[in-house]
Amino acid sequence: MPSRVFPRLDEWAEQLLDRMRPPLWLESEIKQRVLLFLNHVLMQESSALDRLRRQQGRQVQWRWRDLDLRVTITPAGLLERGDATATPDLVLILNETSPVEVARTVLQGQRPALRIEGDVQLAADINWLVDHVRWDPEEDLARLIGDVPAHRLASAGRRTAEALRDFVLRRARASTAPNGMP
């Protein structure tokens, strides 16, 4: 594991998250921006909106460490801030507390482990969204700067992400091999 290479990286990242907690107003604004982004992505996929319309009025809560995001599904199939006093219909709790482990899992193309509590059909619909709805940054970028420059930038971004993913995988394999050798 990379934690052998950088023995205190997990500890350092957790302490940083604990100390760098944004003020409540900024946390609220970040949550609002996340919702705007999620709604932007959902609006690109009519089948996602149809699926969520069937769940209108239902509330989903995502939790990780002491962070919490509650959303309510609107009649349009979009998301709005949920009521903090209401009991959520579905609770999704990220099991891993280490930000480094969460990042490593995502960079390896896997989903972090979740504990799921609540409505089974709503959980199935959320799972469908995760499996089938993707943001296309190249399409959004093309609206701003044109097709060719957007394609070139997106290609460079994909190559960079692939190189980063390969680096993480090589480090993970090297650290699990005897004597740290690949």
ZAMARGU-4260 file (C-alpha; in steps of 0.2 Angstrom, whole numbers, plus 5000, padded with zeros to 4 digits):
<rodrens>
0) 5000/5000/5000 | 5006/5018/4997 | 5004/5021/5016 | 5021/5011/5017 | 5029/5023/5005
5) 5021/5038/5014 | 5018/5031/5031 | 5009/5046/5038 | 4999/5051/5023 | 4983/5044/5029
10) 4985/5052/5046 | 4990/5069/5038 | 4975/5069/5026 | 4963/5066/5040 | 4970/5079/5051
15) 4970/5091/5037 | 4951/5088/5034 | 4948/5090/5053 | 4957/5106/5054 | 4952/5114/5038
20) 4933/5113/5040 | 4925/5127/5031 | 4914/5139/5040 | 4895/5134/5039 | 4891/5148/5026
25) 4905/5141/5014 | 4900/5123/5017 | 4882/5128/5013 | 4887/5136/4997 | 4898/5121/4992
30) 4883/5110/4994 | 4872/5121/4984 | 4886/5121/4970 | 4886/5102/4971 | 4867/5101/4969
35) 4868/5113/4954 | 4881/5102/4946 | 4871/5086/4949 | 4856/5094/4942 | 4866/5100/4926
40) 4871/5082/4923 | 4854/5075/4927 | 4846/5087/4914 | 4857/5079/4900 | 4849/5062/4903
45) 4830/5061/4901 | 4829/5043/4907 | 4837/5049/4923 | 4824/5062/4925 | 4810/5050/4922
50) 4817/5038/4935 | 4818/5051/4948 | 4801/5059/4944 | 4794/5042/4951 | 4803/5046/4967
55) 4797/5064/4969 | 4796/5070/4987 | 4808/5057/4993 | 4824/5062/5003 | 4841/5055/5002
60) 4855/5058/5014 | 4874/5055/5010 | 4886/5055/5025 | 4905/5053/5026 | 4914/5057/5042
65) 4905/5072/5049 | 4900/5079/5032 | 4881/5077/5027 | 4871/5081/5011 | 4852/5079/5011
70) 4843/5081/4995 | 4824/5080/4990 | 4819/5074/4973 | 4808/5087/4965 | 4793/5084/4954
75) 4804/5088/4939 | 4816/5074/4943 | 4829/5086/4949 | 4837/5088/4967 | 4835/5102/4979
80) 4841/5104/4997 | 4833/5092/5009 | 4825/5096/5026 | 4838/5093/5040 | 4824/5089/5052
85) 4815/5076/5041 | 4819/5058/5042 | 4827/5053/5026 | 4820/5039/5015 | 4837/5033/5011
90) 4854/5035/5019 | 4870/5031/5010 | 4885/5031/5022 | 4903/5030/5015 | 4912/5017/5026
95) 4930/5022/5023 | 4935/5037/5034 | 4952/5040/5026 | 4952/5052/5012 | 4967/5044/5005
100) 4959/5027/5004 | 4943/5035/4996 | 4954/5043/4983 | 4964/5027/4980 | 4948/5017/4977
105) 4941/5030/4965 | 4957/5032/4955 | 4957/5013/4953 | 4940/5014/4945 | 4931/5006/4960
110) 4916/5012/4970 | 4920/5016/4989 | 4910/5004/5000 | 4894/5011/5006 | 4882/5006/5020
115) 4864/5008/5014 | 4849/5011/5025 | 4831/5013/5019 | 4820/5011/5004 | 4826/4997/4993
120) 4818/5004/4977 | 4825/5021/4980 | 4842/5014/4982 | 4840/5004/4966 | 4836/5020/4957
125) 4851/5029/4964 | 4862/5014/4959 | 4855/5015/4941 | 4860/5033/4941 | 4877/5030/4947
130) 4879/5016/4934 | 4872/5025/4919 | 4873/5044/4920 | 4889/5052/4916 | 4895/5070/4914
135) 4902/5074/4897 | 4914/5088/4901 | 4920/5089/4883 | 4902/5093/4877 | 4901/5107/4890
140) 4918/5114/4885 | 4913/5113/4867 | 4899/5125/4870 | 4911/5138/4877 | 4926/5136/4866
145) 4921/5126/4851 | 4922/5107/4846 | 4941/5106/4840 | 4949/5115/4855 | 4937/5105/4867
150) 4941/5089/4860 | 4960/5092/4861 | 4958/5098/4879 | 4948/5083/4884 | 4960/5071/4876
155) 4974/5079/4886 | 4964/5077/4901 | 4960/5059/4898 | 4979/5055/4895 | 4983/5064/4911
160) 4970/5055/4921 | 4976/5038/4913 | 4994/5042/4918 | 4989/5046/4936 | 4978/5030/4937
165) 4993/5020/4931 | 5005/5028/4943 | 4993/5024/4958 | 4991/5006/4952 | 5010/5004/4950
170) 5013/5011/4967 | 5000/5000/4975 | 5007/4984/4967 | 5025/4989/4971 | 5020/4992/4989
175) 5012/4975/4991 | 5026/4965/4983 | 5040/4958/4994 | 5053/4970/4999 | 5043/4984/4989
180) 5049/4977/4973 | 5037/4976/4958
</rodrens>
